[in-house]
């Protein structure tokens, strides 16, 4: 695949340029792929999102058991390309697999970005300790350590000299313009609609 023929959008899953048996994604009923499905329902509306997923089923795009399965099939050459998470893609790169990461829809609606999060439980029994933990986890020092452990791919703090994400140093990604509250509100309805398509 050349840069000119490579996909640049998740909509390319529907393109006749790519045979359906050569492209794949994880089952959208589970994991982060279900979160992406909810995000698309929130961003595009139910009808457009359902048209997209119905099109995947009609075309016979490979729907696999998880992001790591998609990664492994692309890395082994069984698939030309597929949708997966940044950590799975980075794992393939670190193992020397002949793969390239493309963040889709950078000239359109963007890629789904899922941050690491920490939250305090309202009315919890140890608010001071909880706040101390949150402050520790959100500190620049802890973030640098998490980058070194490959836990964070896109840091928010300036990193110390010599510390950089293993796979995505310097990469800027345009995220989808959809809030997490909107995604959460769309999760149950999108799952109900997708079950009709993906549960056999």
C-alpha positions in Angstrom: 0.0 0.0 0.0 1.4 3.4 -0.9 0.6 6.8 0.8 -1.6 7.6 -2.2 -3.7 4.5 -1.8 -3.7 4.3 2.0 -7.0 5.0 3.8 -7.4 8.3 5.6 -10.9 7.9 7.0 -13.0 5.3 8.8 -15.4 5.8 6.0 -12.8 4.0 3.8 -14.1 0.8 5.4 -17.0 1.3 3.0 -14.9 2.1 0.0 -14.8 -0.3 -3.0 -11.1 0.5 -3.2 -10.6 -2.0 -0.4 -11.9 -5.6 -0.6 -14.0 -6.2 2.5 -12.1 -9.4 3.4 -8.9 -7.2 3.6 -10.2 -4.7 6.2 -11.4 -5.0 9.7 -12.4 -3.6 13.0 -13.2 -4.9 16.5 -16.8 -5.8 17.3 -18.5 -2.5 18.0 -20.5 -4.0 20.8 -17.5 -4.2 23.1 -14.6 -2.1 24.5 -13.4 1.1 23.0 -14.9 0.2 19.7 -18.4 0.5 21.4 -17.3 3.9 22.7 -16.4 4.9 19.2 -19.8 3.7 17.9 -21.5 5.8 20.6 -19.4 8.8 19.7 -20.4 8.4 16.0 -24.0 8.2 17.0 -23.6 11.4 19.0 -21.6 13.2 16.3 -23.5 12.1 13.2 -26.9 11.2 14.5 -28.5 7.8 14.9 -29.5 7.4 11.2 -26.2 8.2 9.7 -24.3 6.1 12.2 -26.6 3.2 11.6 -26.1 3.6 7.9 -22.4 3.4 8.4 -22.5 0.2 10.5 -25.2 -1.4 8.2 -22.9 -0.7 5.3 -20.0 -2.6 7.1 -22.3 -5.6 7.6 -23.5 -5.5 4.0 -20.0 -5.3 2.6 -18.7 -8.1 4.7 -16.0 -6.1 6.4 -14.1 -8.3 8.9 -15.6 -7.9 12.5 -13.1 -9.4 14.9 -12.9 -10.3 18.6 -10.8 -7.3 19.7 -8.4 -4.5 18.8 -5.4 -6.8 19.4 -6.8 -9.3 16.9 -7.1 -6.5 14.3 -3.6 -5.4 15.0 -2.2 -9.0 14.7 -4.1 -9.6 11.4 -2.7 -6.4 9.9 0.8 -7.1 11.2 0.7 -10.6 9.7 -0.6 -9.4 6.4 -4.0 -11.2 6.7 -5.6 -7.7 6.5 -4.4 -4.7 4.5 -5.5 -2.4 7.2 -7.9 -2.1 10.2 -9.1 0.1 13.0 -7.4 -0.4 16.4 -6.2 1.5 19.5 -3.0 3.4 19.8 -1.6 1.1 22.4 -2.2 -2.0 20.3 -0.7 -0.3 17.2 2.3 0.9 19.3 2.9 -2.7 20.4 3.1 -3.8 16.8 5.6 -1.1 16.0 7.7 -2.0 19.1 7.8 -5.6 17.9 9.1 -4.5 14.5 5.9 -5.3 12.6 5.7 -3.8 9.1 2.9 -1.4 10.0 2.2 2.3 9.9 -0.2 4.2 12.1 -2.7 6.6 10.3 -4.9 8.7 12.5 -8.2 8.8 10.5 -10.3 11.8 9.5 -7.7 14.4 10.3 -9.1 16.6 7.6 -12.7 15.9 8.7 -14.4 15.0 11.9 -11.3 13.8 13.7 -10.3 10.6 15.6 -11.9 9.6 18.9 -9.5 10.5 21.8 -10.0 8.7 25.1 -8.0 10.2 27.9 -6.8 8.6 31.0 -9.0 9.8 33.9 -9.1 10.1 37.6 -12.2 11.1 39.6 -13.2 11.8 43.2 -16.3 10.1 44.5 -18.7 12.8 45.8 -19.3 12.3 49.5 -16.6 9.7 49.8 -15.1 8.9 53.2 -11.6 10.2 52.5 -11.7 13.3 50.4 -8.3 14.6 51.4 -6.6 11.3 50.6 -8.5 11.1 47.3 -7.5 14.6 46.3 -3.8 13.8 47.2 -4.0 10.7 44.9 -5.6 12.8 42.1 -3.0 15.5 42.5 -0.2 12.8 42.4 -1.6 11.1 39.3 -2.1 14.5 37.5 1.4 15.8 38.2 4.0 16.3 35.5 6.4 13.9 37.3 3.9 11.1 37.4 2.9 11.7 33.8 6.6 11.5 32.7 6.9 8.1 34.5 3.7 6.9 32.8 5.1 7.9 29.4 8.3 5.9 30.2 6.1 2.9 31.0 4.2 3.3 27.7 1.0 4.0 29.6 0.5 7.5 28.1 1.0 8.1 24.4 -0.1 11.8 24.3 1.2 13.7 27.4 -0.3 17.0 28.5 2.7 18.3 30.4 6.1 19.3 29.0 8.3 16.2 29.4 11.8 16.2 30.9 14.7 15.9 28.4 15.2 12.4 27.2 11.6 11.3 27.9 9.2 10.9 25.0 6.4 8.6 24.0 7.8 5.6 22.2 5.5 5.6 19.2 3.9 9.0 18.8 6.4 11.6 19.8 5.5 15.0 18.3 2.3 13.7 16.7 -0.7 16.0 16.9 -4.1 14.5 16.5 -7.4 16.2 15.8 -10.1 14.8 18.1 -13.7 14.4 17.4 -15.8 17.4 18.4 -18.1 15.4 20.7 -18.2 15.6 24.5 -18.1 12.6 26.9 -21.6 13.4 28.2 -22.9 13.2 24.7 -21.1 9.9 24.1 -22.4 8.5 27.4 -26.0 9.5 26.4 -25.6 7.8 23.1 -24.1 4.6 24.5 -27.2 2.6 25.4 -29.2 3.6 22.2 -26.2 2.9 19.9 -25.7 -0.5 21.6 -29.3 -1.5 21.2 -29.2 -0.5 17.5 -25.9 -2.3 16.9 -27.1 -5.6 18.5 -29.6 -5.9 15.8 -26.8 -5.8 13.2 -24.0 -7.7 15.0 -25.6 -10.4 17.2 -26.3 -13.4 15.0 
